[in-house]
């Protein structure tokens, strides 16, 4: 009795600290502190678990913790910031897979449950398996292992039928006193296949929303499993992660002006998009020296970072250039679109890593009105989040998506590797506007050249 009281109290304290940590993550200033708090809370909950009376397989638990913790520690140390989205995707998938694994053990044990618990067992298993396999597909897409979005004939009908069949078999297995091994195997094969098929057709433009949605799935699955095995820590953690993930998903979908159902059932595939308004004009190139002059002798420069900056690892060069411009009396700020990069907050993390002060980083609502007063909008590796067709072309997949008003600046400089379309496959009308010039090349090399020219203009 005493041990149970101690464990439950430890879980309660860990849950409170975890929630405070999550709250702290809402601000860049306190985000690091929040992560540390949440980490300590999870360590405390894990240690408390060993005090549960009549606990079995303690040796295996220790081995699992050491192996899992070791892999996580090593990967956390060596992963590049540009690879952070895929790391988040695969770690999230591990959470869903763990929830599905718990469900599999419960089903194999054949322990009878009441109707509500059996239902949650089946639903948690489906959601966890979908989160695991879907996150694996997301990882493959982000890592470049899968470059094409694959959409099956009658995709939505297949999604619906497979969902119904999988959930039906899952409920049958969960309500059965002694399900056969084949039934359990078939159930999980179908659940894993459902996750793969759901995410296969989704392209990079929708990936931030998908990662957030899969995170919510994992939280929901963990919460259900906590209820099934009677673990309060899992219930609280799952509910908090699921609720925050769903809220973030809604915010991301709103930022793209795309209902969540459209992300799943009518995704932007990433294939070249035909039709719509014809883009008129030609792309005009400028040199690094001209780019340096435009910014050095301007009064205000707004920098719009995108995934191209992340791939090139140019964030440190960009901040070095910004400091040089500020020393010359130029106001420099950064504009971040909510879905810039490959996951929520991707650009903010990269800029913070480079040392950019938080008070120089503004989101879409805060900065959009300032573009009209900017001498230069410097777009580095971004595409869809500054595409004016989102305002004008009703036939475009991104029509209605709020964008950064980079095209309204007096001059626009776009740093880009080549002339290809963005991740959504949509041609960017901004690149053809009269006030826009292209600076071709890797972002790190191009900005490095600009830095040298800015230095030569000093004095």
Secondary structure as the mmCIF struct_conf table of DSSP 4:
data_model
#
loop_
_struct_conf.conf_type_id
_struct_conf.id
_struct_conf.beg_label_comp_id
_struct_conf.beg_label_asym_id
_struct_conf.beg_label_seq_id
_struct_conf.end_label_comp_id
_struct_conf.end_label_asym_id
_struct_conf.end_label_seq_id
HELX_RH_AL_P HELX_RH_AL_P1 UNK A 2 UNK A 24
TURN_TY1_P TURN_TY1_P1 UNK A 25 UNK A 26
BEND BEND1 UNK A 27 UNK A 27
TURN_TY1_P TURN_TY1_P2 UNK A 28 UNK A 30
HELX_RH_AL_P HELX_RH_AL_P2 UNK A 31 UNK A 49
TURN_TY1_P TURN_TY1_P3 UNK A 50 UNK A 51
BEND BEND2 UNK A 52 UNK A 52
TURN_TY1_P TURN_TY1_P4 UNK A 53 UNK A 54
HELX_RH_AL_P HELX_RH_AL_P3 UNK A 58 UNK A 78
HELX_RH_3T_P HELX_RH_3T_P1 UNK A 81 UNK A 83
HELX_RH_AL_P HELX_RH_AL_P4 UNK A 84 UNK A 109
TURN_TY1_P TURN_TY1_P5 UNK A 110 UNK A 110
HELX_RH_AL_P HELX_RH_AL_P5 UNK A 115 UNK A 142
TURN_TY1_P TURN_TY1_P6 UNK A 143 UNK A 144
BEND BEND3 UNK A 145 UNK A 145
BEND BEND4 UNK A 148 UNK A 148
TURN_TY1_P TURN_TY1_P7 UNK A 153 UNK A 154
HELX_RH_AL_P HELX_RH_AL_P6 UNK A 155 UNK A 175
BEND BEND5 UNK A 177 UNK A 178
HELX_RH_AL_P HELX_RH_AL_P7 UNK A 181 UNK A 200
TURN_TY1_P TURN_TY1_P8 UNK A 201 UNK A 201
HELX_RH_3T_P HELX_RH_3T_P2 UNK A 204 UNK A 206
HELX_RH_AL_P HELX_RH_AL_P8 UNK A 207 UNK A 229
TURN_TY1_P TURN_TY1_P9 UNK A 230 UNK A 230
HELX_RH_AL_P HELX_RH_AL_P9 UNK A 232 UNK A 256
TURN_TY1_P TURN_TY1_P10 UNK A 257 UNK A 257
HELX_RH_AL_P HELX_RH_AL_P10 UNK A 260 UNK A 265
BEND BEND6 UNK A 266 UNK A 266
BEND BEND7 UNK A 270 UNK A 271
HELX_LH_PP_P HELX_LH_PP_P1 UNK A 272 UNK A 273
BEND BEND8 UNK A 276 UNK A 277
HELX_LH_PP_P HELX_LH_PP_P2 UNK A 278 UNK A 280
BEND BEND9 UNK A 281 UNK A 281
STRN STRN1 UNK A 285 UNK A 285
HELX_RH_AL_P HELX_RH_AL_P11 UNK A 288 UNK A 296
TURN_TY1_P TURN_TY1_P11 UNK A 297 UNK A 297
BEND BEND10 UNK A 299 UNK A 299
STRN STRN2 UNK A 300 UNK A 305
HELX_RH_AL_P HELX_RH_AL_P12 UNK A 307 UNK A 312
TURN_TY1_P TURN_TY1_P12 UNK A 313 UNK A 313
HELX_RH_AL_P HELX_RH_AL_P13 UNK A 315 UNK A 327
TURN_TY1_P TURN_TY1_P13 UNK A 328 UNK A 329
STRN STRN3 UNK A 331 UNK A 336
TURN_TY1_P TURN_TY1_P14 UNK A 338 UNK A 339
BEND BEND11 UNK A 341 UNK A 343
TURN_TY1_P TURN_TY1_P15 UNK A 344 UNK A 345
HELX_RH_AL_P HELX_RH_AL_P14 UNK A 346 UNK A 354
TURN_TY1_P TURN_TY1_P16 UNK A 355 UNK A 355
HELX_RH_3T_P HELX_RH_3T_P3 UNK A 358 UNK A 360
STRN STRN4 UNK A 361 UNK A 363
HELX_RH_AL_P HELX_RH_AL_P15 UNK A 364 UNK A 367
HELX_RH_3T_P HELX_RH_3T_P4 UNK A 368 UNK A 373
BEND BEND12 UNK A 375 UNK A 375
STRN STRN5 UNK A 376 UNK A 380
BEND BEND13 UNK A 381 UNK A 381
HELX_RH_3T_P HELX_RH_3T_P5 UNK A 384 UNK A 386
TURN_TY1_P TURN_TY1_P17 UNK A 388 UNK A 388
HELX_RH_AL_P HELX_RH_AL_P16 UNK A 389 UNK A 392
TURN_TY1_P TURN_TY1_P18 UNK A 394 UNK A 395
BEND BEND14 UNK A 396 UNK A 396
TURN_TY1_P TURN_TY1_P19 UNK A 397 UNK A 400
HELX_RH_3T_P HELX_RH_3T_P6 UNK A 406 UNK A 408
BEND BEND15 UNK A 409 UNK A 410
STRN STRN6 UNK A 411 UNK A 416
BEND BEND16 UNK A 417 UNK A 419
TURN_TY1_P TURN_TY1_P20 UNK A 423 UNK A 424
HELX_RH_3T_P HELX_RH_3T_P7 UNK A 429 UNK A 432
BEND BEND17 UNK A 433 UNK A 433
TURN_TY1_P TURN_TY1_P21 UNK A 434 UNK A 435
STRN STRN7 UNK A 436 UNK A 440
BEND BEND18 UNK A 441 UNK A 441
HELX_RH_AL_P HELX_RH_AL_P17 UNK A 443 UNK A 456
TURN_TY1_P TURN_TY1_P22 UNK A 457 UNK A 457
#
